[in-house]
Amino acid sequence: MYTKNRFGDIDCSFDRLPAIYAYQLEKLVSLEEALKPIESQIDQLSFFIKTAKKRCHYPSDHNLTRDESASIYIYTMEWGDTSLYRLLNQALRNANRQVVNIWFPYLKLFDCALEKLPTLHKVLWRGISADIGKNFTKNQLVTWWSVNSCSLSVDVIKTFLGNNPKSTLFLIEALNGKDISKYTEFQNENEVILKMGTDFRVESNALDHPNGSFVVHLIEIDHDDDGSLATTENSIKKKTKFQQQGKVIAGGNGQGNKLNQLSNPFGIFIDENKTIFIAEFSNHRILKCESNEKQGQIVAGGNGEGRRLDQLYLPTDVIVDQQNHSIIIADSGNQRVIRWSKNRKPEILIRNIYCSALAMDKHGFLYVSNSIMSEVRKWNLYNINENTQGILVAGGNGQGDQRNQLNGPTFIFVDNDQSIYVSDLGNHRVVKWLKGAEEGIVVTGGNGAGNDLNQLKYPQGLFVDESNQIYVIDSSNHRIMRWCEGDREGEIIVGRNGEGNELNQLKGPHSIAFDSEGNFYVSDNGNHRIIRFDKIK
C-alpha cells in the first residue's frame, strides 16, 4: 500500500547546487500546456489534470485563475511513485540542472499561483522516517532545493511518521510560507509550502528524544536582512564572565519582617533605575528597594496574610507594568493575580488560578504559569476580565514529561518573538515553546534530576539574553547555570562552592534578574537576601 508523504519528501543531501530562476522567463499557459513536456513520465496525466481543474478551489479567494488553482491542487494529489510532486522534486534535487528545463512552464504557473497567496511567518513542521537528525549541527547553513510541504500542525506530521522510533522531526521558523490549505486535495492537513531553494540556519544541534527520534530546529534565512546572512563564525556568542563574590543588595540581616530584612524572597523585578521589587513569600508583601538604600519600602501587602484587597498570601512573583505605573503580583496563596497602583485600590486581574510566576511581552500580553494545571496562559493586559480563561500557550495536556506537557511549571521568560521559556520544575528541564507551537523544545536539562552539567534539579528562575544564552536558577543544586541553546551541557557561572551563606555561595535560590549594565541579581531564598553578581568588564 502506498503511503502519501509529501511532508517527508525531504532533501537529505547538503549539496550546493546552482539556483533555478530561468523559468521566470516563461509565458503563462494553461495547466495542460504547462505539463505537456512531462506527459511521457506520467500515465493518465490528462485524467489527473481534468480532476485537478474540476476539484480545485475556484473561484478563488485570492484571485487565482482556474489553471493557477489547479496547479497547486495537482501538486498535492497522490497516485503513487509517479505523483507529480515526487517527479518534480527529484528533478529539482538533481545535480544535472538541465533535467529541470522541461518543468519550467509548470514552475512558472505554480509560482504565480503561490505569489498570490498570503505569506505566513509561523512555526511549521515536517518529518521523515529516518534518523538523519544527527547530520544537522548548530549554525549549519542548509538549502532545500525542492518544493517543501510543511504543516502548521505537528499532529499531521506524526500521523505520517507513525510509531517509527528512528525518525526526524523538523521544527521550522518560517518567514515566507505560503498557505495552500484551501487549494489542496487534503484540506485538513494545514499545508504550507516553502518555495524551492529556501535557505535555513540550524538553530541548535539535533535534540534526541528518549524513543530514538530527533528534533531539528531550523530558522529560515531572510535574504532581505543583512544581519541574518552573517557567517557562523560571526554568530558565535562571546560569553560574559561574572565576579564570583556577590554583594548583598537587600536583606542579609537574618529572617524577619523589618524593612532591612527579608523572609523567603521568591520572584524579583528590576526596573531601569535599578530599583528592585521583591515578592516576599513568608512576609506576604512586596518590598521595593532603591539602589544603595539599606532599607526597603512596602508597596503591596504587609498587612498580614489574608484575602482582603489590601492583603497578600504567599506571593511568588512580581512584575512592573511601567506603562501603567503599577505592579502585578502572583498572589499564589489567594489563587489570584492582582494589580496594585499608587493612587488606586488594588484590582484583581485573574481569579481562581494557581499562579506561580509572571511575565509580560512588548505587546502588552501578561503570561501566567499555573503549577497545578501544568500550563502557561496569556491575557491581553489592556483588555482583561478577571473571569476569562486566557489563551493557552504552553502545556495544558495534563501533568507529564512528553513534549506537549509540563510538570509543575514555575518561572517563565518571553522573548521578542513571543517564544516562551518555561522552568519545568518537576521534569528538571527548561522548555522553549515557539509562538503558536503545539509542543515544546527541551533547551536545558531533561536528563533527570542531578548535578552533572547536562542536568538540573528543580530549576526556578530563568533569563534569556540577546544572544539566546539561557541563565537558569538550578535551585536544589544551589547554583546558576548558563546554556547556549543547542549545547548538550551547561556551565556553572555562580555557585561552585556548594550550599552556604558566604558571598560565593547560595542556598535554594529562586529568581534571577539583570540590570541595564549586565549585572545579575538572585533571590537567595534560604539566606533571606538579594545578592548581586557583577559583570566583569
N, C-alpha and C positions, 0 to 999 in steps of 0.2 A: 504493500500500500504506500502510495506517495504522500509524504507529509509536506505541506506548504511551509516555506521557511524564508520568505523574503527578508525577515528580520535577522536571519542567521547567515545571509549571503554576504559575508564579511571578507574584506581584503586582508588576508593573513600575512602577506608579504610586507616588506618595508622598502620596496623598490622605489627609486626615484625615476619617474617617467616624464617624458615631455607632456606638457599640458595640452588639452584638446580645446580648440576655440574656433577652428575654421568653419564649423557647422553654422556659426552665426551669419555667414555669408549666403546661406541657402535661402531660397524663396519659401514662403509659407505655402504648403499644398495640403490637399485633403489627406486624411489618415491612410486611405487606400494607396495614394501616390507615395506617401512618405515611407510606407512599408514594402512597396513593390520590390526594392533591391534585395530584400531578405526573404522573399516568399519561398525560395527554394529550401530554406532552412527549417520552415515550419509547415507541416502538413495541415491542411484545412485552415490556413491563415485567413482566408476570406470569410469563413464562418465566424472566427473569433473577432474579426473586425466588425462584422454585422452585429454580433452580440454586444460588443462594446458600445457601438453607436446607438443601439436600441436601449441599453440599460444604463447608460451614463447619466450623470446629473445635468439635465438640460431641460428648460432654460436654467442658466447658471446664476447663482447669487453674485458672482464676481465677474460677470460679463464674458465668460469663456464661450467660444464658439462650440458647436457640437463636436467638431473634429478635435479641438483642444481638450474638451472634457473627456472625449473617448480615448485620447492619447494617454491620459492618466489612468483611466479605467482598465485599459488593456494591459498596462504595465503591472497592475495588481492581480490580473487574472492568473489562475493556476491550472495548467493542463499537463504537468509532468516535466520531464527533462528538457523539453524544448519550449518551456514557458518563456515568454518574451523577455521578462526581466533577467532570467538566467543567461540567455544568449547575449543580451545587451551588456550585462556586467562582465561576462567573460571577455568580450571584445574590449571593453574599457580598461580591463586589467592586463591586456596583452601588451608585451613589450614591443611588438610589431605594430606601431600606431596606424599602419596602412589598413589594417583589418577593420578599423572603426569607420572608415570613409563611407561604407555603404549605409551606415546608420545616421549619417548627417541629416537627411531630410526629416527623419523621425525626431532626432535630438532637437532640431530647430522647433518643431511643433510642440514637443514636450516641454522644452524650456520656456517657450512663450506662454504656455498654459500655467506653468509654475510661477512665472513672474507676476501673473495677475492675482495670485493668492496672497493672503496676509502672511507676513513674516513673523515667526514666533521666536521669542527669546525665553526658552524654557528648558527644564530638565527633561531629557529624553532617555530612552532605554533601548538597548539591543542585546542580543545574546547568541552564543554559539555553543554547541555541544562538543567542545574540545577545550583542553586545558592550555590555552595559548596565553593566559594572563601573565605568566611568568616572563614572557618576552617583552613586556612593557615596563619601562623604568622611568622614574621621576625625571621630568623636564625633557624627555624624549619628544622629538617632533615627528608627527605621523601624518601621512596623507592617505585618504581613502579615495582611490581613483574612480570607483564605480558610483552608481546612484545608491544612496543609503536609506533604506527603510528603517525607521525607528518608531517607537510608540511612546505616547505620554503615560502609559500605564505599565508598570513593571509586571503586573499580573498577566498581561498579554504575552510578554516575553517568557515568563515562567511556564506558560501553557505549552509553548514550543519546545522549551528545554526539557520538560518532563521531570523525571527523577534522576536524571543523569548526574552523578556526583562530580564528574570531570567536565565541568562546563565553565564558561567565562561570560560574565555579565558586564556590559558596558554602561556606565552612568555618564551621560554626556550633557555638559552645559552648552547648549546650542545658542547661537546668535542669529542664525539665518534659516531656521527650519520653515518648511512650507507644509501647512496643514492640509492634507488631502482627504481627510476623513469623510467628507461629503462626496468625494469623487471616486472612491474605491469600491471594489466588489464586496469588501468586508468592512462595513462602516463601524462595527463595534470594536475594531482593533485600534482606534485612535491613532491612525498612522500619520506620521510626519516624515517628510523627505528632506534629507540634506543632499545638496547637489553634488555631482561628481567633482572630484578634485578638492573636497573640503579638507582643510588643514586643522590639526589639533595639536595641543600640547598635553602631555601626560602629567596630570596634577600630582600624582604620587605613585610609588611602587604599588603593584597589584596587591590588594588585600586578600589574603587567603582565608576562606571560611572553613570551620571545622569539618564540614562534609566533603571537603576536597575541591570545592569550586573557588573561582576567583572573581573579584570585582575590580574593574579597571575604570578609573575616573579620568575622563577626557574633557578638556575645555577647548571649544572652537576658537581658533585664532581670528581676530578681527583685523583684516588687512587694511582697514581704514584708520587703524590706531597704531601709530608707530611704536608705542610702548609695548604692544603685545608681540612685536616681532623681535624683541630683544633676544640675544643668544642665551643659551642655557648657562653659559659662564656668567653673564650679567645677572642672571636670575638667582644665583647663589646668594643666600642671605648672610650678611655679616652678623654674627652672634654677639649680643651685648653681654658684658660682664658686670657683676654687681659686687659691692662690698659684702663680705661675709659677716661683719659685725653690724647688727642692726642698731637703730636708735628708737627709743621708746617715745612715741608721739602722744599717746593718751593712755591713761590707766597706769598700770605697773606699780600701784600702791596697795596691792592686795585686793581681794574680792570685797566689794562693798557698794554702797549706793550714794556715797558722797560725789561731789562734782569732779573730784580728781581720781575717782575710782570707776572701775567697770565690773560687771558681773556677767560672764559668759557672752562676750561680744560675738555676734554672728555676721550678718551682712554689713558691708561698708560702702560708702559712695564718696568720691572726692570731686569737688567742683573745680572750676578754672582758677579759683583763688586759693586752692589747696585746703579749703575747709572740708573737714571730714564729718560725715554723718554716720552714726553708729547705731545699729539695731542691737540693743542690749536685751538678750533673751530673758535673763533672770531678774532684771530690774524693770521689765515691762515698760521700756521707754526708748525714745530716740534721743541720743546725745549729739549735740553739734559742738565740734572742737575747732576753733580758729587756729590758723598756723601760729606756732610758737606760744600759744596760750597754755597755761598749766592746768586750767580748769575748763570744763565744758559747760554747755548750756542746754537745759532740757527744752526740746522743741516739739515733742509729742509724748503723750503718756505721762508717766511719772506720778500718777495718782493711784498707785496700787493696781494689782491685777483686777480686771473686770470687763464687763461688756458695754459699759456706758460709752458714749461717743468721745468722752474725754479720757478714756482709759484704753490700755492695750493689754494683751495677754500673750506672752511668749512670742514677741515679734522676731522674725527670722531674717528679714531683708528690708532695705530702704533704698529708694532712688529719688533723685531730684528732677522734677519737671521744671526746667529753668524757664521755659516759655510762659508757664502759668504761675511761676513763683510759688510752687508748692512741693511738698514731699509726698511720696506714695509708699505705703507700708504694707508688707506682708504680715498681717496680724494673725499669725497661724493658729494660736490658741482659740481665737474667736472665729476662725474659719471665714475670714473676710479680708478683702483688700480695701484699704481706707486711705483717703487723701486728707492731709492737713495743710491748711493755708494760714498765713499770718493773720489775716483780717477776716477770716471766715470760720464758721463752725466746721468741724470735721465732717467729711462726706463719705459714706460707704459707696465704693465703686462696684464691688462684686461681692455677693453673699454666697454662703454655703460652698466654700472652696477650701480644700486642704492646701493652702498656698505655702510653697517652700521658698521660692525666690522669684525675683522680678527682673525684667529688662525692658528697655524701650528703644525702638529704632528711630531713624531720622524722619520717618513718615508719620510719626505720632501713634504708632501701634504699641500697646502695652502687652508684654508676654509674661505669662504666669506659669510656673511649673507646679504640678499637682502631684505630691508624693504618693498619695493613696491611690489615685486613679492611674498613676504612672503615665502621665501625658503632659503636654505643654499646649496651651491655647493662647490665642491673641485676641485683643479687643481694640477697636478704634477708640483711642483715649478721648477724642474730642466729640464722640457721639456714642457714649457708653450708657448702658442701662444696667442697674445693679442685678437684675434678674436674667440677663441674657447669658447664653451659654458660651459665647465666643467662638472662634474658629480653631479647629484642631490643626496643629502644625507639626506635632511630633508625638509618637506613641499612640495611645488610645486603643490599643489592641490587647488589653489585659497585661498583667504583670508577667514578664518573661525576658528571655535573653535572645530572642530572634531579632532580625534586622528591623522589623516593624514594631518592636516592643521596647519598653523601658522597665526598670525595676527601681522604683523609689527615686525619681529624678530630683535633684536639688538645684544647684546654681546653673544659670544659663547665660549665654552671650550671643548677641545678634550682630552680624557684621553688616557692611554697607550693601551687600547683595541680598540681605534678609535671609541668609543662611543662619541656622540656629545650632549652636554648640550646647550640648546638654551633659552635665555631670550625672552619669547614670550610676548612682551610688551603689545599689545592690548588685550591679553587674561589674563593678570595679573598672569602669571604662568611661571615656568621653566619646559621644556620638555626634556626628555632624549631619544635620538634616538640611539639604538644599531646599530653597523655596519651591513649594509645590511637590516635593518628593513624597513618595509613599513609604520609603524605607530610609533608614539612616546609614551612615558610613562610620565604622569604628575608626577613630583617628588617634586615640591613645588608649593604652591598656587593652582590656578584653582578653587577657590571658590568665584570668583567675586572680584572686587576692594574693598579694605577695609584695616583696620589696626588691625584686630584680628590676633592672632598668626597663624591661618591657611590661612591667606590671604596675598596678595601682592598688591601694587598699582604702576603700571608702573615699573616693575623690569628692571634693567640695567645690570651692570657688574656682573660677577659671577666667582667663582673659586671652584674647587673640589679638596680636599686634598687626601692623600694616603689612608685615612680611609673612603673615599667616603662621607665625610661630605661636604655639599654644602653651600658655602657662597654666599649670594645674596645681591646686592645693591637694597634695596627697596626704589626707588628714591623719589617718591612723599610722602612717609612716613618718609623720612629723617632719615633712619636707615639702619643698616646692620643686616641681618638675617642669622642664621645658621640652616640648616636642616640636620638631618641624614636621608638618603634615606629610605623611608618606613614610617617615622613618619608622623602623621597627623597634627602636629603643629611644627612650628619652634621656635627658641628662639632669642631674641634680644641680640646681643653681643656688639653693639655700637649704640648710638642714642636714649636713653630712655628719653631724655630731650627736645624733640621737635625741630622744626626748629630754627636755630640760628647760630651765628658766634663765640660762645665760643668754647674752645678746647674740650668740651664734647658734642658738637652739630654739626650738618651737615645741609646743605641747598641744596637740589636737587643733591645729589651725583650721580656720573655716573659710575666710573670704580673702580675695585679693583685688586690689585696685591700683591703677597707675596714675601719676600726676603728669602734668604737661611737660616735665623735664625728663620723663622716662624712669623716675624712681618708683618703686612699688611698695605698697603698704599691705600688711597682713593683719587680719583679726586673729590674734594668738589666743584662742578661746580658753584653753586650760590655764594660761598665765594671766588672763584678765587684762590684756593690754593690746594696744595697736602699735605695731613695730614697723619701721621703715627701713628698707634696704636701698642704698643709693647706687645709682648707675655710675660705673667707672668711666670717666670721660677720657 
